[in-house]
Amino acid sequence: MSPRRPLTILTFNIRYGSAPDGPLRWTSRKRLALDRIRDADPDLIGLQECEDNCQAWYLRRALDDYGFVGIRTDPGDTEMAPVFYRRSAFRHVRSGHFWLGASPSRPGSRSWGAAFPRTVTWVQLEWRGTSKPFHFVNTHFDYAPGVAARSATMLRRWLVETVAGDPVVVVGDFNSTKQSIAYRRLTRQRARASSRRDRVRLVDAYRAVHPDGAGEGTYHAFGECRSPAAIDWILSSHHFTIVDAYVDRTGDAGRFPSDHFPLVATLRFA
């Protein structure tokens, strides 16, 4: 794979496997979830609420042609926000994690009234056969009031300090609508940036293809929401041209692979 070939990105909150969901539990829908991932045939995957137990084991075994980067958000819990990347396309350069809290390097760090510890998982990759590196970043913001905005500020600061002007794609469940402060902080360039490195602006892949935002809702509560909320996003730096983006609403006789729909985007290196 080269930067000239389109790059397919998928972000998907798969709903944690130990949730007491009765007939909607993970064991009854895991094949549906895997089918949605495989149907998209993504080069890069960001998952949320993937538990570090038989849930992750099932997906890692099925997706054995992908590299995996993930860590528990809390040492005493199993939830992760991991990244998968296609091994045949990319060479792993480096990767890491940090916590969205006052102590970002401390496992389980939780601040600002968050209900749970939350992480950012990132990987720097290089297209095989080239020297073109880029970052892929996955996260899951907390849902407690005001926490997403603080998390967006922290993530943006990390992007400025670590990624700087290099290509980057950021995905995740941001637990915020596109009218939120969190969304504005990530997608609006600072008006008075002190340097070129500060001018981080991420483009919403779905809105680039569908400017009116029609059909962008992803959280549907297993079909209970009449108007799904657009809280799952794929954001990319200016280095990429957005070719396509869609929400995969595929179900099976009223059954869904998760309480979120997968979001898929196709990008091309500009």
CORRACOR-V777482 format. One record per helix or strand of 2 or more residues. SS is the DSSP state (hx for helix, st for strand). FROM is the first residue (numbers start at 1). TO is the last residue. If there is no record, write none. Layout:
# CORRACOR-V777482
((SS & FROM & TO) (SS & FROM & TO))
This chain:
# CORRACOR-V777482
((st & 7 & 13) (hx & 22 & 24) (hx & 26 & 40) (st & 44 & 48) (st & 50 & 51) (hx & 54 & 62) (st & 66 & 69) (st & 79 & 80) (st & 83 & 86) (st & 90 & 99) (st & 119 & 127) (st & 133 & 140) (hx & 147 & 163) (st & 168 & 173) (hx & 181 & 187) (hx & 196 & 198) (st & 203 & 204) (hx & 205 & 209) (st & 232 & 236) (st & 240 & 248) (st & 262 & 269))
